[in-house]
Structures are given as C-alpha cells and as structure tokens.
Amino acid sequence: MNKEYDVIIVGGSAAGVAAAITARRHYPEKTIMVVRSQKKVPIPCGIPYIYGTVGSPDNNLIPDGVLDKNKVDLIIDEVTTINREAKTIDTKNDQNFSYQKLIIATGSNPIIPPIKGIDLDNVFSVKKDTDYLQMVLEKLKSVKDLAIIGGGFIGVEFAEECKKNRNITVSIIELMPHCLSSVYDEDACITAENILKDKGINILTNEKVVELSGDSKVKSIKLESGKIINADMVILGIGAKPNVQLAIDAGLNISDVTHAIKVDTNMRTSDSNIFACGDCAKKSSFFDGKPSALMLASIATTEARIAGANLFTNAREKQGVIGAFSTVLGDTAFAAAGITEKTAKESGYDIVVGTSEGPNRHPGKMPGMANLKVKLIFNKATMVILGGQIVGAKSGGEMINVVGACIQSKMTADEIALFQTATHPALTASPIAYQLVNAAEIAIQATK
C-alpha cells in the first residue's frame, strides 16, 4: 500500500532531524516523514563519551520526541530504492511511499583501511549504531592494551575516555607529526599531546600501521618503523566516507573528488525534486571554493536548514564550509575555526597573526578563572580574518563560534578590534584584556 507524503527525509541523524524540523517551520501545512533504519540514533559527537563520561549508548541518544513535537512521522525501516520517475521510495520491509520532495541525509560510513589483519576479532570502527557501540563497551571490560589508529578528534577523545577509571594501556598511533594537526597549529597540538601523556596515554606519531597480528583475535600491531605494539583491542578513528550507494543506485550525480552527492548552493541534487545534506552531500571550501572533505554535525545541520527551507521555494544558499571545531582534554578546551597558519601559507596567503593570552575572569582571583589563549590569522593584504584557534578555558568552546561568525562575515582586524563585547568579572576577561579584541589589535600592530 502506497502512502503519500509531501516531504520524505531518508536518514534520522543530525542532518535528517534538522531538515525535518526546518521543513515543518517553513511549510507548516505539508506532511513530513523521516525514515531511518535504526531504532535508536546516537548523538554523533557524543560517541567517545559512551566509554567514560556518560557510560552507555542509551545516555547518548537523539530524542525522537523532537520529531513528534513537530508533527513529523517516523518510520523505522531501510530505504532500498528511489524511483525518481514515479517519485516513490521502497523499503526493506516492502513498504512504498510517494513524495513531492525528497531529502537524502544518509550520512557517512567509517573508513576501513586495507591493512593486513584488519578483519581480526576485536578490531572496531566507530559506527553510529547503538547495539554495535554497546558491544564495543562490553568488549572493553576485558581489554588490557587498547590501540587507537588515528589521532584526530575521535582518536584523542576515545583515548581519554577509555582511559578513565580503567587500568589499561592506551596508545594512539598517528601518521602525521602530531595529533590534531589537520585542525590546529603545532603549538596547540603539542599542548594537547602533553595533556594526554600526563594521563598515561602513549602517543606514537609519524607512525604507519602495516599489519595487525593475532590468531583469530588481534594481539599486536606492527608499524612501518618496525615497532610492535601490544593490542588486544583496536579502534579505527581515521575518518569517514559519504554513504551514497542509495543515491548512486538512483542515478544522481556524484562528485569525482569527494565521492559525495553533487548539490547546488540550495542543496538540490541533479534531480530538482531531491535534496541532499550532511556527510553524504558534496561540500566546498568557504575560502577558495575547492571541494572539501570536512564532515561535522554542525555543518550537517546547517546544510539541513538550507535544504529544509528550500523544498518548495528558494530561501537560503550555502556559502561553503568554514570548519569550526572544538574538543576538551582534561580541563583544557581546544577550539578552532577557519584555516591554520600552515594551511594559509600553503594556499598562498601572506598572513599576519595576533595572539592574546590571559585570565578568562577579572580580576584573576575570581572563582572559575582559567587561562585563555586566542590566536587570530589574517590575510595581510586585506586584513580579513582567515582563521582562529583558542586553547585553555572551557569558555573558549563558545568563543570560537564568535570567531566563526567573524570569518563568515569576512570581518577585518579593525572591525574585530572594535567589537562591542559584554564583559563581567564572573563570566569573562576584562574589557581591557579581552583576548579576541586584543589578538586583533596585536595583528594590526604587527603590520606597522
């Protein structure tokens, strides 16, 4: 039996939920359905914290109530076919639905590298599947030596969380010279690595995994340098790839570079009645328009708000991805937006940098005071901001969003220096020493 909907969204993680809510807000009279294969959907960014802070996959879920509140139907099933000519979808459980507009938000799948022994028992990727994540949690109870391949956000967060309250050896194996080096400049990376080392986590950088060894279950890892690392569990944290098989089967255009679904600035695919958003959709850099492989829940929900608004009329356009990141190791926040010094130079920019560091309260004896360091990177020719990094107080996790807004608005150092800020002794740095403003002033001074 065919059931008709005005809008169908395939996928119910961050992008799918945001697209549904946005569609409801812009088109209150339309019928809307989300179809997803999982009964429960984990909060993507919260997955590492299942293994320490929150303690269970059930404590890290996107609530279904938000869909019900917005009068969005939810079907738990797997879409197997999109019939573009008939404007219908078929599901694994032999259901059939018709649509006027369709949004594909199928997300991404973890990258599994072609390493010898990768199929041994106790080798796990980071799947957005609560049963799988629970199984990994149970397996972790009997582990002595945990190795994490990949020193990006997922890798360092898993390392810290898995070490909590467990007497186990934890090692991070990273191909690059430093953990987190794709997002932060070297000084911030070294600070992050030192925090992890202080927690007893082994950091092996400039190291390539060539083989996982064991009978049926992993026991050790061989590195290209010849080192052998004991490991009775391995977690793969080396990234993800767009989940686009459904779109390929439907004949939609796919990017040759990022292998994501091609979309225009309104998030439309090569079929005018089908949109795509989130990890499965192609992205371009805010700075040069080149293809970008960034995959973040914040980007996914922004794209979803564009797609959901544009279903029946063009209301919004995407500008390209800036890339705004944050994490916390111990009590130290690491946040970044835009491009690093290294990337800016590699891209041909002549840059000027301003750095300001000091207490995030005033006076410094106020309760809750922590050091906060802000670095801003500007195009020297125009003094337009290109990027920023913040290390220190947890308040930096929100301040980086201000930096992201400055980048998106293409603000100059002068405009940031004249930023009108709200300050309070118990909440922020002094208006005299406000790090964001002073970093811009110092960058201006460097050009004199």
C-alpha positions in Angstrom: 0.0 0.0 0.0 1.4 3.4 -1.0 1.2 6.3 1.4 1.7 9.8 0.1 3.8 12.5 1.8 4.7 16.0 0.7 8.3 15.6 2.1 10.2 12.4 2.9 13.6 12.5 4.6 15.9 9.5 4.3 18.1 9.3 7.4 17.4 10.4 11.0 20.7 11.5 12.5 21.7 15.2 12.9 21.0 16.3 9.3 17.8 14.3 9.0 16.3 15.6 12.2 17.3 19.2 11.5 15.9 19.0 7.9 12.6 17.7 9.2 12.2 20.5 11.8 13.2 23.2 9.3 10.7 21.8 6.7 8.0 22.0 9.3 8.8 25.5 10.3 8.9 26.8 6.7 6.0 24.6 5.4 3.5 24.1 8.3 0.8 22.7 6.0 2.9 19.9 4.5 3.0 16.3 5.5 6.5 15.2 6.5 8.1 11.8 7.3 11.5 10.7 8.4 12.5 7.1 7.5 15.6 5.6 9.1 17.0 2.1 9.7 18.0 2.4 13.4 15.6 2.2 16.3 17.9 4.5 18.3 20.2 7.1 16.9 23.3 8.1 18.8 24.4 11.7 19.1 27.4 11.6 16.7 29.8 13.8 18.6 29.0 12.1 21.9 30.0 8.6 20.8 33.5 8.7 22.5 31.9 9.7 25.8 29.9 6.5 25.9 33.1 4.8 27.1 33.7 7.1 30.0 31.7 10.2 31.0 28.1 9.1 30.1 28.7 5.3 30.4 26.2 3.9 28.0 24.8 4.3 24.4 21.4 4.9 25.9 22.7 8.0 27.6 23.8 9.5 24.2 20.7 9.5 22.0 19.0 12.0 19.8 15.5 12.1 21.2 12.6 11.1 19.0 10.3 13.4 20.8 11.5 16.4 18.8 10.0 14.8 15.7 6.7 14.1 17.4 6.6 17.6 18.8 7.0 19.0 15.2 4.3 16.6 13.8 6.8 14.6 11.8 6.1 10.9 11.2 8.8 8.5 11.9 9.2 5.1 10.2 11.9 2.6 11.3 12.8 0.8 8.0 15.6 0.8 5.4 15.1 2.6 2.1 16.3 0.3 -0.7 15.1 2.1 -3.8 14.4 5.6 -5.0 12.2 5.7 -8.1 12.7 9.2 -9.4 10.3 8.9 -12.3 7.4 7.8 -10.1 8.6 9.9 -7.1 8.4 6.9 -4.7 10.7 5.0 -2.3 10.7 1.3 -1.5 11.8 -0.1 1.8 13.3 -3.4 3.0 10.0 -4.3 4.7 8.1 -3.9 1.4 6.7 -0.5 2.2 6.2 2.0 -0.5 5.8 5.8 -0.1 5.4 8.6 -2.6 6.8 12.1 -2.2 6.8 15.6 -3.8 10.2 16.4 -2.4 12.8 14.1 -1.0 15.9 14.8 1.2 18.7 12.3 1.4 20.6 12.5 4.7 22.2 9.1 4.8 25.4 10.4 6.5 28.7 8.6 6.3 30.4 5.2 7.0 33.7 4.7 8.8 36.8 4.2 6.6 38.2 0.7 6.9 41.8 0.8 5.7 43.2 -2.1 3.6 45.6 -3.3 6.3 46.6 -6.9 6.7 44.7 -8.4 9.7 42.0 -5.6 9.7 39.3 -8.3 9.9 40.6 -9.9 13.1 38.3 -10.0 16.1 38.3 -7.0 18.5 39.1 -4.6 15.7 36.3 -2.0 15.7 35.4 1.1 13.7 33.2 3.9 15.0 29.7 3.1 13.8 26.6 5.2 14.5 24.8 2.1 15.8 23.8 1.7 19.4 23.9 -2.1 19.5 27.4 -2.1 18.0 28.6 0.6 20.4 27.2 -1.3 23.3 29.0 -4.4 22.1 32.3 -2.5 22.0 31.6 -1.2 25.5 31.2 -4.8 26.8 34.4 -6.0 25.0 36.3 -3.1 26.6 35.7 -4.7 30.0 38.3 -7.4 29.4 40.9 -5.4 27.5 44.5 -4.8 28.7 46.0 -3.0 25.8 43.9 -0.7 23.6 45.3 0.9 20.5 43.6 3.7 18.6 44.6 4.2 15.0 44.2 7.9 14.2 45.0 10.9 16.3 42.2 13.2 15.2 39.2 14.3 17.3 37.7 10.8 17.5 41.1 9.3 18.4 42.1 11.6 21.2 38.6 11.7 22.7 38.3 7.9 22.6 41.8 7.6 24.2 41.0 9.9 27.1 37.5 8.4 27.7 38.6 4.8 27.5 41.5 5.5 30.0 39.0 6.9 32.6 38.5 4.5 35.5 40.3 1.7 33.7 43.7 0.2 34.5 44.6 -0.4 30.8 47.3 0.7 28.4 46.0 3.1 25.8 48.1 4.1 22.7 47.3 6.5 19.9 49.0 5.7 16.5 49.1 8.8 14.2 50.5 9.0 10.7 51.2 12.8 10.9 53.8 14.5 13.0 51.2 15.5 15.6 47.8 14.5 16.8 45.0 17.0 15.7 47.4 18.6 13.1 44.8 18.8 10.4 42.9 21.4 12.5 45.5 23.1 14.9 48.9 24.6 14.5 51.8 22.8 16.1 51.8 24.7 19.5 48.2 23.7 20.2 48.9 20.1 19.1 51.9 19.8 21.4 49.7 21.1 24.3 47.1 18.5 23.6 49.6 15.7 23.4 51.2 16.7 26.7 47.8 16.6 28.4 47.2 13.1 27.0 50.7 11.9 28.0 50.1 13.2 31.6 47.1 10.9 31.7 49.3 8.0 30.8 48.3 7.7 27.2 51.1 6.7 24.8 51.4 8.9 21.7 53.1 7.4 18.6 53.3 10.0 15.8 54.9 9.7 12.4 54.0 6.1 12.5 52.2 4.0 9.9 50.4 0.7 10.7 51.3 -2.1 8.3 49.8 -5.1 9.9 47.5 -6.3 12.7 48.6 -9.7 14.1 46.9 -12.5 16.0 45.3 -15.9 15.6 41.6 -15.1 15.4 41.7 -12.1 17.7 44.1 -9.1 17.4 47.1 -9.3 19.7 49.6 -6.8 18.3 50.2 -4.1 15.7 53.3 -3.8 13.5 54.4 -0.4 12.5 56.4 0.6 9.4 59.2 1.7 11.7 59.5 -1.9 12.9 57.9 -1.3 16.3 55.5 -3.8 17.7 52.6 -2.5 19.9 50.6 -4.9 22.1 46.9 -4.5 21.4 44.1 -6.8 22.4 41.6 -4.2 21.1 41.9 -1.8 18.2 39.7 1.2 17.5 39.8 2.7 14.0 39.5 6.5 14.1 40.8 7.5 10.7 37.8 9.2 9.2 34.6 8.5 7.3 33.4 8.4 3.7 30.0 9.6 2.3 27.2 7.0 2.4 25.9 7.4 -1.2 25.0 4.0 -2.5 21.3 4.8 -2.5 22.0 8.0 -4.5 24.2 6.1 -6.9 21.5 3.5 -7.5 19.0 6.3 -8.1 21.3 7.8 -10.8 22.1 11.0 -9.0 25.3 12.8 -9.9 28.3 12.0 -7.6 31.5 14.1 -7.1 34.6 12.6 -8.6 36.7 14.2 -6.0 34.9 13.7 -2.6 32.6 10.9 -3.8 29.6 12.7 -2.2 26.3 13.6 -3.8 26.6 16.7 -6.0 24.4 19.6 -4.8 24.0 23.2 -5.8 24.0 26.1 -3.4 20.4 25.4 -2.5 21.3 21.8 -1.6 19.5 20.4 -4.7 20.9 17.3 -6.4 20.8 16.7 -10.1 17.1 15.9 -9.6 15.2 19.1 -8.9 12.9 17.2 -6.5 15.6 15.6 -4.5 17.9 17.4 -2.0 20.9 16.1 0.0 22.6 17.4 3.2 25.1 16.3 5.8 28.0 13.9 5.4 26.6 12.4 2.2 26.5 15.8 0.3 29.3 17.5 -1.5 31.0 20.4 0.2 33.1 23.3 -1.0 35.5 25.4 1.0 34.4 28.9 2.1 37.8 30.2 1.2 38.5 29.0 -2.3 35.5 27.1 -3.4 37.5 23.9 -3.8 36.0 20.5 -2.8 36.1 19.9 1.0 36.1 16.6 2.8 35.0 18.2 6.1 32.3 16.2 8.0 30.9 17.8 11.1 27.5 17.6 12.7 27.4 21.5 12.8 28.0 21.6 9.0 25.4 18.8 8.5 22.7 20.7 10.5 23.5 24.0 8.6 23.0 22.2 5.3 19.8 20.6 6.6 18.4 24.1 7.5 19.2 25.2 3.9 17.6 22.1 2.3 14.6 22.1 4.5 13.9 25.8 3.8 14.3 25.4 0.0 12.0 22.5 -0.7 9.2 24.5 -2.4 10.9 27.9 -2.8 14.5 29.2 -2.8 15.0 30.8 0.6 18.6 30.1 1.5 22.0 29.5 0.0 25.1 27.8 1.4 28.4 29.8 1.4 30.9 27.0 1.7 32.3 25.3 4.8 34.5 27.2 7.2 35.2 24.4 9.6 34.6 25.1 13.3 35.9 22.6 15.8 36.1 22.1 19.5 37.1 19.4 21.9 38.2 19.3 25.6 41.1 17.2 27.0 41.2 17.2 30.8 40.0 20.7 31.7 41.5 22.4 28.6 39.4 23.4 25.6 40.9 23.2 22.1 38.8 25.2 19.6 39.5 26.3 16.0 37.7 27.9 13.1 38.8 28.5 9.5 42.3 27.7 8.4 45.5 27.3 10.2 48.7 29.2 9.7 50.2 26.3 7.9 47.2 25.9 5.5 47.0 29.6 4.9 50.7 29.7 3.8 50.3 26.6 1.7 47.3 28.3 0.0 49.5 31.2 -1.0 48.3 33.8 1.6 50.7 36.3 3.1 49.4 36.3 6.6 49.7 38.3 9.9 48.9 36.7 13.2 47.8 38.2 16.5 47.9 36.3 19.8 46.5 37.3 23.2 46.6 35.3 26.4 45.4 35.8 29.9 42.7 35.0 32.6 39.1 34.5 31.4 37.9 36.3 34.6 38.7 39.7 36.1 40.3 40.0 38.5 42.3 36.8 38.1 41.3 35.8 41.7 37.7 35.3 40.7 36.4 31.7 41.1 36.5 29.7 38.0 39.4 31.6 36.5 41.4 29.7 33.8 43.9 30.8 31.2 42.6 31.5 27.7 44.8 31.9 24.7 43.4 33.3 21.4 45.2 33.3 18.1 43.8 35.0 15.0 45.1 34.7 11.5 44.5 37.4 8.9 45.2 37.9 5.2 47.8 40.6 5.3 46.7 42.2 2.0 43.1 42.9 3.2 43.4 42.2 7.0 40.3 40.0 6.6 40.2 37.1 9.1 41.0 33.6 7.8 41.1 31.6 11.0 41.4 31.4 14.7 42.4 29.0 17.4 41.6 29.0 21.2 43.3 26.9 23.9 42.6 27.0 27.6 39.4 27.8 29.5 36.3 25.9 28.5 34.6 29.2 27.7 36.7 29.0 24.5 34.3 26.4 23.2 31.7 29.2 22.8 34.1 32.0 21.9 35.2 30.0 18.8 31.7 30.4 17.5 32.2 34.2 17.6 35.4 33.6 15.6 33.5 31.5 13.1 30.9 34.3 12.7 33.7 36.8 12.1 35.1 34.6 9.4 31.7 34.0 7.8 31.2 37.8 7.8 34.7 38.4 6.4 35.4 40.9 9.2 38.7 42.8 9.2 41.1 43.1 12.2 39.9 46.7 12.7 36.3 45.6 12.9 37.1 42.8 15.4 39.2 45.2 17.4 36.2 47.5 17.7 33.9 44.6 18.6 31.4 45.6 21.3 31.6 43.0 24.0 29.6 42.2 27.0 32.0 41.6 29.9 31.5 40.7 33.6 34.1 39.8 36.3 32.5 36.3 36.9 32.0 35.5 33.3 34.7 36.9 31.0 38.1 38.5 30.8 38.4 42.2 31.4 37.3 44.6 28.7 40.8 45.9 28.7 42.3 42.5 28.2 39.6 40.7 26.2 41.6 38.2 24.2 39.6 38.2 21.0 39.8 42.0 20.7 43.4 42.2 21.8 44.5 39.4 19.3 43.1 41.6 16.5 44.9 44.7 17.9 48.2 42.8 18.1 47.8 41.6 14.5 47.3 45.3 13.4 50.3 46.3 15.4 52.4 43.7 13.6 51.7 45.4 10.2 53.0 48.8 11.4 
